[in-house]
Amino acid sequence: MKFTDFNLKDTILAAVTEAGFTEPSPVQKDAIPLVLEGHDMIAQAQTGTGKTAAFGLPIMSMMKGDGSVEGLVIVPTRELAMQVSDELFRFGKLSGLKTATVYGGTAYGKQIERIKQASIVVATPGRLQDLLMSGKIKLNPHFVVLDEADEMLDMGFLDEIKNIFTFLPKERQTLMFSATMPKGIRKLAEQILNDPKTVSITKSESTNSKITQYYYVVQERERDDALVRLIDYKNPDKCIIFCRMKKEVDRLVAHLTAQGFKVSGLHGDMEQKQREVTIRAFKQGGIDIFVATDVAARGLDVNDVTHVFNYHIPFDSESYVHRIGRTGRGGKTGEAITLVSPNELRTIKRIEKDVGAKLITQVIPTRMEVQNNRNDELIAKIAQIQITDKAIELVKTLQHDLDIVTIAHLLASMVQSEISVKGKDHIGLGLEEVELLIERAMQNRGNSGGGRGRGNYRGNNNRRRSGGGDRNKHGRNGRSGRNGGQGSNRG
């Protein structure tokens, strides 16, 4: 199926083509026709499955563009509000449809002025309720969307949502999207939806098939070394590293910056203005590596993220899906890489079962393997360089004192010194060690004590290295952004 198979407005289709989308995701295939037919709908789908387009494309296609607010989208966080608003603007710009973003921490006056000019309002519950109850705005939308409904309930917004709906027209088309369907969500759906249709994406579809998922088993003390080695080896164009704690984010940002990477962080203690600047810099290329807590898992929407790293394995399968859904977006491929300790092998196997996808065991590459990859990239880059007149003059000057072979060796040595790989040679466990630990962990499942299958087993010294499938690169020379600093002041 193609987007052209839907009965969408020509200007909406043109915007979809401009965005580079060709084939709809499973939730889009099921949801878009139902929305176009005018049904209320409740859709169960994970983050990263294309939900914004699933509701945005059909409702914008049906909008009149008469200057009034025709659509209202309610989301749990400021980050998600900004991302959804950006996405909807991209889809609606050729149709003349404007969006307004409404959330706390920003002056009321500016937001009210934007609402007056908008066709779609994307809002967080708290600020939207304030504006409605104070009488500062009145909305009469025909389309209302609750996005990440379960997250809003978890954050305690149920009363605000119920109150908001008392200010909305009875005649409306209401769409609810939620990753999970707890009792509270089902009860809310009964109250605000009218004879809804249901869309549900199964577990086997919950992780994007375009995302290749790897995990590497390392000792706890090796996490930093393993992360740097993998970034050096994978050489990602743009990546997100997820951590569990705020202090871990700050520490990793400092550590990676000291290693020469262009990196910045995001967590809940940051001021809103700082968060916006950081996200903008990441989107626009001012920084290549984004270190974040799970606060960004639901809200960050950047289509060109090539890799997601889990510095620690998340606590539950749902968080894992949310995290890795930041890559492989817009029909592109991506890689999700998780670092696990030997004691976490049972957890990774449980997540593998829950998400219905195969996680591939890999071994941290050696220093020599990384160096060889960099040499290959350097050779390919040199072969493509055009010889300039200044270069010819430089070689002629050098030939006064040196022969041509010596000049070539000196220049190659100078260039190669910039791509040397640091750190110890072997990091983490070998495949044979991992396989034995998995076998032990599965045998001991359900046993009390947990003393067997611990991470102090080193096994065979002949480590079996990972296969050629882990060798794909993204064509950039050496470490991205060496000596580039944080870059968070750009963009």
Secondary structure, 3 states (H helix, E strand, C coil): CCHHHCCCCHHHHHHHHHCCCCCCCHHHHHHHHHHHCCCCEEEECCCCCCHHHHHHHHHHHHCCCCCCCCEEEECCCHHHHHHHHHHHHHHHHHHCCCEEEECCCCCHHHHHHHHHHCCEEEECHHHHHHHHHCCCCCCCCCEEEECCHHHHHHCCCHHHHHHHHHCCCCCCEEEEEECCCCHHHHHHHHHHCCCCEEEECCHHHHCCCCEEEEEEECCHHHHHHHHHHHHHHHCCCCEEEECCCHHHHHHHHHHHHHCCCCEEEECCCCCHHHHHHHHHHHHHCCCCEEEECHHHCCCCCCCCCCEEEECCCCCCHHHHHHHHCCCCCCCCCEEEEEEECHHHHHHHHHHHHHHCCCCEEECCCCHHHHHHHHHHHHHHHHHHCCCCHHHHHHHHHHCCCCCHHHHHHHHHHHHHHHHCCCCCCCCCCCHHHHHHHHHHHHHCCCCCCCCCCCCCCCCCCCCCCCCHHHCCCCCCCCCCCCCCCCCCCCC
